[in-house]
Amino acid sequence: MVYSIIFSSKSKVERHSPSSINNILQTCRVPLAPVQRKTLKILRWSTPPPGYFILNTDGASADLLAAGGGVVRDNSGHIVAAFHSYYGSGTNNMAESRALLDGLLLCSQIGVRRIAVRVDSKLVASWFHYKYKIPWTILRWWRRIRDLASNLDLMVGHVYRELNAPADAMANMGFSTRTDHIFLSDFPSRIVGLARLDRMGVPYFRNS
C-alpha cells in the first residue's frame, strides 16, 4: 500500500514544528514561512473624568447608504440617552461625522455640557483636533460640529471598536430600521446589556 502526502505550495509551518515534518517539506521542496504571532490586547471600558458624561458615537454604511447612532452615559456608566439616525445616501465618513453631530445635539438638548467623546474612527478624532484636512463633501456637517463644540466642554478621543460596541449597536439599528429615534428611557435591551458588561469590567480581547 502506498501513501502519498500532498502539500500546498503556500503551506506554513511554525518554527517549532516537529523535525520530521520539516524534513518532509524540505524533501518536497516546499518553502517554510515563519508564522508571525499577533499580540493580544486586553481592553476594558474606563470611566470619564469626574463631572463628565461619556458620548460614544458610530456610523454604519453599506451599498452607498448610511446611518449613525450613539449612547450617552453618566460617570458611573449608566445610560441616560441614546439615539439612532438614518441618513440615506452617504459614505462611511459622512455617517461617522453626522453621528458625532447628532450625539452632540442630543447632549445639548438634555443639558449635558461636559462630555468625554469616544469614537472608533481615527479620522473623526483627527479632524476634530485639526490634524487632517476635512473633505469638502462633509464640511457642512463639520461647521455645525465646530459651532456646537464652541459651547461645550469636550474631550474627544479615539477608542478601539470593541470599546464602542453600544454605539455600533445603535448605528446598526438605524441602518436596519431606516428610522430616526431618540431614547430617554426604555433603552434597547442590547445596549443595556453592553453597558452593564462595561460597568462590570468585562474585558474585550483584540488581536493586533
N, C-alpha and C positions, 0 to 999 in steps of 0.2 A: 504494500500500500504506500502511495507516495502522497506526501502532504506538501502543499505549496502555500507560501505566505506572500500576499500582495500588499505592498505599501504605497501610499500616495507620495508623490514627489514633494508634497507640501507638509508631510508628517513632521511633527515636532516632538522632541524627546527632551525631558529635563536633564540637567547635568547629573543628577543623582540616580538616573535610570539604571537598572541592572546592566552589568558589563556585557552579558550575553546578548541582550537586545542591541546594545551599541555595536557589538561585533557583527551581528546580522545586518544591521543597517549599513555599516561600512562596507561589508561584502557586497551588498546590493547597490552600493554607491548612492545611497540616499543621504543627502547633506543634513547635518544636525544643526538645528537652530535653537539657541538658548531661549527659555521662556522667561519673559520679564514679569515679575510678580508686581501686582498693584498694591499700593499702600491702602490699608483700610482705615478710614477716618470714622471716629465716633462723634456724632453730633447730638447736642441737646439744646432744647429751647431755653432761652435766657430771658429774665425779666428786664424791663427797661429801667432807666434811672428813676429814682424816686420822683413822683409827681407827674410822670409821663404816661401816656397811653401808647399802645402799640397798634400801628396800622400796617397790616400785610395786604399787598395787592398783587394781582397777577393777571396776565392776558392769555387768551386762548384763540388760536386761529387755525383754519384749515380750509382748503378749497376757496381761498380768497374771501372768506368770511371771518368775522372777528367778534369776540366778546371779552368781557372782563369781570372781575369780581374782587371782593376784599372783605376783611374782617377787622373790626376794632375791638381790642381787648384792654382791660384795665391793668394796673401794675401787678396784680396777682394772677393774671392770665384768664380772667373770666370775660366772656364775650358780652359786649354792650351794644354792638350793632354789626350788621353785615349787609352786603349788597351783591347783586349780580346785574350785569347790563349786557344788552345785545347791540352791537354796533353796525351790523350789516356788512357791507363790503369793507375790507380793510386788511392791512398787513399785521404781522405779529408786533412790530414796533409801534404801530398805531394803537393796537389793543393794549399793550403794556402801558403806554403813555396815558391813554384815556382812562384806564383802570386807576392809575395813580390820581388823576384829576378827580374822578368820581369819588375816590376814597377821601381825598382832602375836602371835597364839597360836603360829604356826609359828616365828617368830623366837625366842620364849621357849623352845620345845621344842628348838631346835637350839643354844641358848646364845648367841644374838645379842642384845645388850642396848643397844648404841649404834647408833641407826637414824635415817637420814635418810628420812623417809616422803614419798613423792611421789604425789599423786593428781590426777586431772584434773577432779574435782568441786570447784568453788569452795565449794559449800555444806558439804561434808565438812570441808574445811580451815577454813572459818569456824566451824563447830560445834566443832571441836577447840579452837579458840582463843577460845571463848566469845563470838563476835561476833554470833551469832544464836541465837534460841531453838530448841531441838530439838523437832520434833513429838512429841507424846506416843506416837504409834504406833510409834516406833523408840527410845524412851527406854531400854527394857530392854537393847538392844544397846549403847547408849552408856554405860550404867552399867558394863558389862563392859569397854568400851574404856577408861574412866577408871580402873578398877581395875588393868588391865594397865599402863596408861601410868604409874601411880604407881611402878612398879618398873622402869621402863625409861628410858633417856636418849634422848628423842625430839626430832627436828626435823621438824615437819610443814609441808609447803608444797604449793602448787598448781603444776601444770605443764600446758602445753597437751597436748591429747590425742595430738598427734603424738609427743611425748616419752614417752608412756605406752603405746606400742604393744605391748611384751611382755605387760604386764598385761591389756591389752584382748584379746590373743590367748588368754590363759588363761581369761578370763571367758567368751569366746565358746565355748571348748572345753567349759567346764562347762555352758553353756546347750545346746549341741548334743548332748552325750552324756548329759545328765541324771545326771551322776555326780559323786562327790567323789574327789579323788585328790591325794596329796602326792608330789612328785618330789624325791628327794635325789641322783639320778643319772639317766642316760639321759633327759635332758630332751628335750621335743618339739623336733624339728628347726627348726620355725618360730621359736620364741623363742631358740634358739641362734643362728640367723642374724640375728635382730633385735639381739640383744646384741652380736654381732660388729660389725655396722654402727655401733652406738653407740660401741664402743671405737675404731673406725677414724675417728670424727669425721665420718661421712657426714651431710650436713645434711638437715633437713626444711624444706619451704617451706610457709608459711601465709599466706593472704590475710586481711587484717584491715581 
